[in-house]
Amino acid sequence: MTAPGPPPYGSPDALRPRKQPRQARSRATVDRILASGREVLLSDGYDAFSTNRVADAAGISPGSLYQYFPNKHAIVAAIVDRYSDDVSDQVAASLVDRLGEVGPAMVRACADALLTALEENADLLRVVFEELPARQNAARRAALERRVQDLVAAYLAASRAGEPSPRQPTVVAWVLVLAVENLAVRWVLDAPPIPRVVVLDELVRLSLGYLQADRGAGGASA
């Protein structure tokens, strides 16, 4: 009977840390691995990324690294998870702070928070969108988008309480979040000759026009 081999690349087990750090020293080691891994990822790119390079940058042995992460894919997954959490935290905080508001100011604040979060880590954003294998990145992007979509859907449901509408808040949130996110990402990565303030203005117009579409459509869906 042969021993089981490593989990196939792309499977949940292949991307999962080997163990969760429970003591402060272990958490510090994991933080150092991820911080060093991020530096290596940005300097060398995904294709040249390796556990040996990360261990060397972190000042630990490869054996110590393997106590926490089974392969390079698990390290990259953890780096992207932290990055996604940071982005969604910033956008979510902006939205939560303005759940009681309506109108352009609220939409602009959320779009501005998204642009700011993406701009702060533009180099890592480029790696995530342009270098990482799609199958490794898809689940993490979906998780980030789902968190923001849930908040947007809650906002829409609360702001339209008592108003008849044929549109489902969850569907509206899905379309809106994906549209705004993809436009914001392309603006940061492509660096078109469009000033930031103009991009924000257009994102607000796009969002408000879509959110208010049924109010001006009358019986269009009847």
C-alpha positions in Angstrom: 0.0 0.0 0.0 1.6 3.3 -1.1 1.5 6.4 1.0 -0.8 9.2 -0.3 0.9 11.8 -2.3 0.6 15.6 -1.9 -2.9 17.1 -2.7 -3.2 18.2 -6.3 -2.5 21.8 -7.0 -5.6 23.9 -6.9 -7.4 21.7 -4.4 -8.4 23.2 -1.1 -5.8 21.1 0.8 -3.0 22.3 -1.4 -3.8 25.9 -0.6 -4.4 25.4 3.1 -1.8 26.2 5.7 -0.3 23.1 7.3 -1.2 24.3 10.8 -2.7 27.4 12.4 -0.3 29.3 14.8 -1.6 29.4 18.3 1.3 30.9 20.3 2.6 34.4 19.9 6.0 33.1 18.6 4.3 31.0 16.0 2.1 33.8 14.9 5.1 36.1 14.6 6.9 33.4 12.4 3.9 33.2 10.1 3.7 37.0 9.9 7.4 37.1 8.9 6.9 34.3 6.3 4.0 36.2 4.7 5.7 39.6 4.8 8.8 38.1 3.2 6.7 36.1 0.8 5.0 39.3 -0.3 8.3 41.0 -0.9 9.5 38.0 -2.9 6.3 37.9 -4.9 6.6 41.5 -5.8 10.3 41.5 -6.7 10.5 38.1 -8.4 7.0 37.6 -9.8 4.8 34.5 -9.4 6.7 32.2 -11.7 10.0 32.7 -9.9 8.4 32.5 -6.5 9.7 29.6 -4.3 9.6 28.4 -0.8 13.4 28.5 -0.6 13.5 32.2 -1.6 10.8 33.0 1.0 12.6 31.1 3.7 15.9 32.9 2.9 14.2 36.3 2.9 12.5 35.5 6.2 15.7 34.3 7.8 14.4 30.8 8.6 15.1 27.4 7.4 13.0 25.7 4.7 12.1 23.1 7.3 10.7 25.8 9.6 8.6 27.2 6.8 7.2 23.8 5.9 5.9 23.5 9.5 3.3 26.1 8.5 2.9 25.9 4.7 3.1 22.8 2.6 4.1 24.5 -0.7 4.5 27.9 -2.4 0.9 27.9 -3.5 -0.3 27.9 0.1 1.9 30.9 0.9 0.6 32.9 -2.1 -2.9 32.0 -1.1 -2.4 33.3 2.4 -0.8 36.5 1.1 -3.8 37.1 -1.2 -6.2 36.3 1.6 -4.7 39.0 3.7 -4.7 41.4 0.8 -8.3 40.7 0.0 -9.3 41.1 3.7 -7.6 44.5 3.8 -9.4 45.7 0.6 -12.8 44.5 1.7 -12.3 45.9 5.2 -11.7 49.4 3.9 -14.7 49.3 1.5 -16.9 47.6 4.2 -15.9 50.2 6.8 -16.9 53.0 4.4 -20.2 51.4 3.6 -21.1 50.6 7.2 -20.3 54.2 8.3 -22.9 55.4 5.8 -25.7 52.8 5.9 -28.1 55.5 7.0 -27.3 57.8 4.1 -28.5 57.9 0.5 -27.4 59.7 -2.6 -24.1 60.7 -4.4 -22.1 61.3 -1.2 -22.5 57.8 0.0 -21.8 56.3 -3.4 -18.7 58.5 -3.8 -17.3 57.6 -0.4 -17.5 53.9 -1.1 -16.0 54.2 -4.6 -13.2 56.4 -3.2 -12.5 53.8 -0.5 -12.2 51.1 -3.1 -9.9 53.2 -5.3 -7.8 54.0 -2.3 -7.5 50.4 -1.2 -6.5 49.3 -4.7 -4.0 52.2 -5.2 -2.2 51.4 -1.9 -1.3 48.0 -3.1 -1.2 48.4 -6.9 1.9 46.2 -7.4 0.2 43.3 -5.5 -3.0 44.0 -7.4 -1.2 43.5 -10.7 0.3 40.2 -9.5 -3.2 39.0 -8.4 -4.9 39.9 -11.6 -2.2 39.3 -14.2 0.2 36.6 -12.9 -1.7 34.3 -10.6 -3.4 31.2 -12.2 -7.1 31.9 -12.6 -8.1 28.8 -10.7 -6.1 29.8 -7.7 -7.4 33.4 -7.7 -11.1 32.9 -8.6 -12.3 31.7 -5.2 -10.5 34.5 -3.3 -11.9 37.2 -5.6 -15.4 35.7 -5.3 -15.1 35.8 -1.5 -14.0 39.5 -1.5 -16.8 40.4 -3.9 -19.4 38.4 -1.9 -18.6 40.3 1.3 -19.1 43.7 -0.3 -22.1 42.5 -2.3 -23.8 41.4 1.0 -23.3 44.8 2.5 -24.5 46.6 -0.6 -27.6 44.3 -0.7 -28.3 45.1 2.9 -28.0 48.8 2.2 -30.3 48.6 -0.8 -32.9 46.6 1.2 -32.8 49.1 4.1 -32.9 52.2 1.9 -35.8 50.9 -0.2 -37.9 49.6 2.7 -41.5 50.1 1.8 -40.8 51.1 -1.8 -42.2 48.7 -4.4 -39.5 47.5 -6.8 -39.3 44.5 -9.2 -35.6 44.3 -8.6 -33.9 42.1 -6.1 -31.3 43.8 -3.9 -28.9 40.8 -4.2 -29.0 40.9 -8.0 -28.6 44.7 -8.1 -25.6 44.4 -5.7 -24.0 41.7 -7.8 -24.1 43.7 -11.0 -23.1 47.0 -9.3 -20.2 45.6 -7.3 -18.7 43.7 -10.2 -19.1 46.7 -12.6 -17.5 49.2 -10.2 -14.7 46.8 -9.0 -13.6 45.9 -12.6 -13.6 49.6 -13.7 -11.6 50.6 -10.6 -9.1 47.7 -11.1 -8.6 48.6 -14.8 -8.1 52.3 -14.0 -5.4 51.4 -11.4 -3.6 48.8 -13.5 -3.9 50.5 -17.0 -3.2 54.0 -15.8 -5.3 55.7 -18.5 -5.0 59.5 -18.9 -8.1 60.1 -16.8 -7.8 62.0 -13.6 -8.9 60.3 -10.4 -11.6 62.8 -9.7 -13.1 62.2 -13.1 -13.1 58.5 -12.6 -14.9 59.0 -9.3 -17.4 61.3 -10.9 -18.1 58.6 -13.6 -18.4 55.8 -11.1 -20.9 57.8 -9.1 -23.0 58.6 -12.3 -22.8 54.9 -13.3 -23.9 53.7 -9.9 -26.7 56.2 -9.3 -28.0 55.7 -12.8 -28.2 52.0 -12.3 -29.6 52.2 -8.8 -32.3 54.6 -9.9 -33.2 52.9 -13.2 -36.4 51.3 -12.0 -37.6 54.6 -10.4 -37.7 56.3 -13.7 -38.8 53.3 -15.7 -42.4 53.3 -14.6 -44.0 50.1 -15.8 -41.1 49.1 -18.1 -41.0 45.6 -16.5 -44.8 45.1 -16.4 
